[in-house]
Amino acid sequence: MGVVEATALRLRALYEQGHALLSGVLEAAQIAELRQAIDALQPLHWDYTGLVDHYKCVFNRSPLWLPYLDLPGLIELAEAALGDDCHVIGQTAWRCHPGFIGADMHLDYLPIQLPPALLADPGFELPMFICTAQIYLDDIDADLCPTLMLSGSHRSGRAPLPDEYEWQGHKAEPVLCRAGDALFFRSDVWHAGSRNRTADRTRYMLQVHYGRRMVAQKFSPYLQWYFNPEVIAACTPRQRRLLGDHEAAEYD
């Protein structure tokens, strides 16, 4: 299947299910490179470490991270979902150690509240404003922090209630996949993180968050933010656009 056909099928899944799983986005050498790079990170600003290590805006640390902003397959889907002028609003690296407790069911951002009757209309395509790519650097089984996704819940028009893991007869299901696969999902679909129940395995993951052109970029520490000149010098034209080098628009 070609890129155009594959992107169309994945885009349809985003509209209908709220998420799509892409197989084999990374090769073995890329997986090893990213795991080594995450191990070398030191916390800055709002990063934190412990049972979970969370590093923000890693694209600004070195040019090594740039190719992972526009991976083949993922970038075509991001542009199809959010427009060919979309950009990156974050790139975060994670290590979830044994004992990590996960996260309750939630949505990341509800961009627009619409009448239930409209959301229930199968002919209505609910637009997307922010999407996330979770790129897994381990084989994910039931014990190693699988992401739980509740298909179709983006049409609920609301955030889940406490301990709500079902919607209209659908139950949250774990995403079991291989190292190098990527889960791409919209910001309004319900999802949860699960526990690391293993005794000796740490889950490594890279996230890339994409937004429409008019969604603000989320680069902490905000007023103190500056771009690493070495990174900008290494960018391709598309990567520069993803980092905010847009043509002038109405609100610029």
C-alpha positions in Angstrom: 0.0 0.0 0.0 1.3 3.4 -0.9 1.7 6.4 1.4 -1.4 8.2 0.1 -3.6 5.2 0.5 -2.2 4.4 4.0 -2.6 8.0 5.1 -6.2 8.0 3.9 -7.1 4.9 5.9 -5.4 6.2 9.0 -7.1 9.6 8.7 -10.5 7.7 8.5 -9.5 5.9 11.7 -8.9 9.2 13.4 -12.4 10.4 12.5 -14.1 7.2 13.4 -12.1 5.7 16.2 -10.0 8.7 17.4 -6.7 6.9 17.0 -4.6 4.9 14.6 -1.6 2.5 15.1 1.3 2.8 12.6 3.6 -0.3 12.5 7.3 -0.1 11.9 7.8 3.7 12.0 11.3 3.2 13.4 14.1 0.8 12.5 16.2 -1.0 15.0 19.1 1.5 14.8 16.7 4.4 15.4 15.2 2.7 18.4 18.7 2.1 19.9 19.7 5.7 19.2 16.7 7.1 20.9 17.0 4.9 24.0 20.6 5.9 24.3 19.7 9.6 23.9 17.0 9.4 26.5 19.4 7.8 29.0 21.8 10.7 28.5 19.2 13.4 29.2 19.4 15.6 32.3 16.3 17.4 33.7 15.8 21.1 32.8 13.2 23.6 33.8 9.9 21.6 34.4 11.3 18.2 33.6 11.0 15.6 36.4 12.4 12.2 37.3 11.4 9.4 39.6 9.2 6.4 38.9 8.6 8.3 35.6 11.2 10.5 33.9 9.7 13.2 31.7 11.8 15.4 29.5 10.2 18.3 27.6 11.1 20.0 24.3 13.9 17.5 23.6 14.1 18.7 20.0 16.0 21.7 21.3 18.7 19.7 23.1 20.5 18.6 19.9 20.0 18.0 16.2 19.7 14.3 16.9 16.0 14.7 17.7 15.0 16.6 14.6 14.4 13.6 12.3 11.8 12.3 14.8 9.6 15.4 14.3 8.7 14.4 10.7 9.0 10.7 10.5 7.7 9.2 7.2 4.1 8.0 7.7 3.6 10.2 10.8 4.1 13.5 9.2 1.8 12.8 6.3 -0.9 11.8 8.8 -0.3 15.0 10.9 -0.6 17.2 7.8 -3.7 15.4 6.6 -5.4 15.7 10.0 -4.2 19.3 10.9 -3.3 21.0 7.6 -0.1 21.2 5.6 0.9 24.2 7.7 0.6 22.4 11.0 3.4 22.7 13.5 4.9 20.9 16.6 3.7 22.1 20.0 6.0 19.7 21.9 8.3 16.7 21.8 8.7 14.8 25.1 10.8 11.8 26.1 9.7 9.3 28.8 11.0 6.5 30.9 8.4 4.6 33.0 10.1 2.5 35.6 8.8 -0.6 37.5 6.2 0.6 39.9 5.0 3.4 37.7 1.2 3.8 38.4 0.1 5.2 35.0 -2.6 7.9 34.6 -6.4 7.8 34.9 -8.8 8.0 31.9 -8.6 11.5 30.5 -8.6 13.6 27.4 -5.7 16.0 26.6 -7.7 18.9 25.2 -11.4 19.5 24.2 -11.1 22.1 21.6 -14.8 22.6 20.8 -18.1 21.8 22.6 -20.9 20.8 20.2 -24.5 19.6 20.6 -24.9 15.9 21.3 -27.2 15.4 18.3 -24.5 16.7 15.9 -21.8 14.6 17.5 -24.1 11.5 17.1 -24.6 12.2 13.4 -22.4 9.7 11.5 -22.2 12.0 8.6 -20.5 14.7 10.7 -16.7 14.7 10.7 -15.5 16.2 14.0 -12.4 18.3 13.2 -9.1 17.9 14.9 -6.9 20.7 16.4 -4.2 18.8 18.3 -2.9 15.3 17.8 -0.2 13.2 19.5 2.2 10.6 18.2 3.4 8.1 20.8 6.5 6.3 19.4 7.2 3.2 21.4 10.8 2.1 22.0 9.9 -1.3 23.6 7.6 -4.2 22.8 4.5 -3.3 24.7 2.7 -6.2 26.4 0.0 -6.2 29.1 2.5 -5.6 31.9 4.6 -2.9 30.4 2.4 0.3 30.6 0.1 -0.2 27.6 -1.8 2.8 26.6 -5.6 2.3 27.1 -7.7 3.8 24.3 -11.5 4.2 24.3 -12.5 4.2 20.6 -15.1 6.7 19.5 -15.1 8.6 22.8 -14.0 11.8 21.0 -17.7 12.1 20.0 -18.8 12.3 23.6 -18.1 16.0 23.6 -16.9 15.9 27.1 -14.1 14.7 29.5 -14.7 11.3 31.2 -16.1 11.1 34.7 -13.9 9.7 37.4 -13.4 5.9 36.9 -15.4 6.1 33.6 -13.7 3.5 31.3 -16.7 2.8 29.0 -18.6 4.9 26.5 -21.7 3.8 24.5 -20.9 0.2 25.0 -17.2 0.5 24.1 -14.6 -0.3 26.7 -11.1 1.0 27.0 -8.6 -1.4 25.3 -4.9 -1.7 25.7 -2.7 -0.9 22.7 -0.2 -3.8 22.5 2.5 -3.3 19.9 6.1 -3.6 18.9 9.1 -1.4 19.5 9.1 1.1 16.6 5.4 1.3 16.3 3.5 4.6 16.8 0.1 5.4 18.2 -1.4 8.6 16.7 -4.4 10.0 18.4 -6.5 13.1 18.6 -6.6 15.3 21.7 -10.3 14.7 22.5 -10.3 10.9 22.6 -10.3 9.3 26.0 -7.2 7.5 27.0 -5.3 6.3 30.0 -1.8 5.1 31.1 -1.5 1.8 32.8 0.9 0.5 35.4 4.4 -0.9 34.9 3.8 -4.3 36.5 7.2 -5.7 35.5 10.0 -6.3 37.9 12.9 -5.1 35.8 11.7 -3.4 32.5 11.4 0.3 31.9 9.2 1.6 29.1 10.9 4.1 26.8 8.7 6.4 24.7 9.0 9.5 22.5 6.0 11.7 22.0 5.5 14.4 19.3 2.5 16.8 19.7 1.2 18.5 16.6 -1.2 21.4 16.4 -3.0 23.4 13.7 -1.2 26.6 12.6 -3.2 28.8 15.0 -2.7 26.5 18.0 0.1 28.1 20.2 3.4 26.3 20.5 4.1 25.0 24.0 7.8 25.5 24.5 8.6 25.9 28.2 10.0 27.8 30.0 8.0 30.2 27.8 9.2 33.8 28.5 12.7 32.4 29.0 12.5 30.2 25.9 15.1 30.4 23.1 16.0 28.2 20.2 19.2 26.3 20.2 21.1 27.8 17.2 22.8 24.5 16.5 19.4 22.9 16.1 18.0 25.6 13.9 21.0 25.4 11.6 20.5 21.7 11.1 16.7 21.9 10.3 15.3 21.0 6.9 12.7 23.5 5.5 9.9 21.3 6.8 11.4 21.0 10.2 11.8 24.8 10.4 8.1 25.1 9.6 7.3 22.6 12.3 9.2 24.6 14.8 7.3 27.8 13.9 9.0 29.3 10.8 5.7 30.0 9.0 4.7 32.4 6.3 2.9 35.5 7.6 -0.8 34.9 8.3 -3.7 37.0 9.6 -2.7 37.2 13.3 1.1 37.6 12.8 
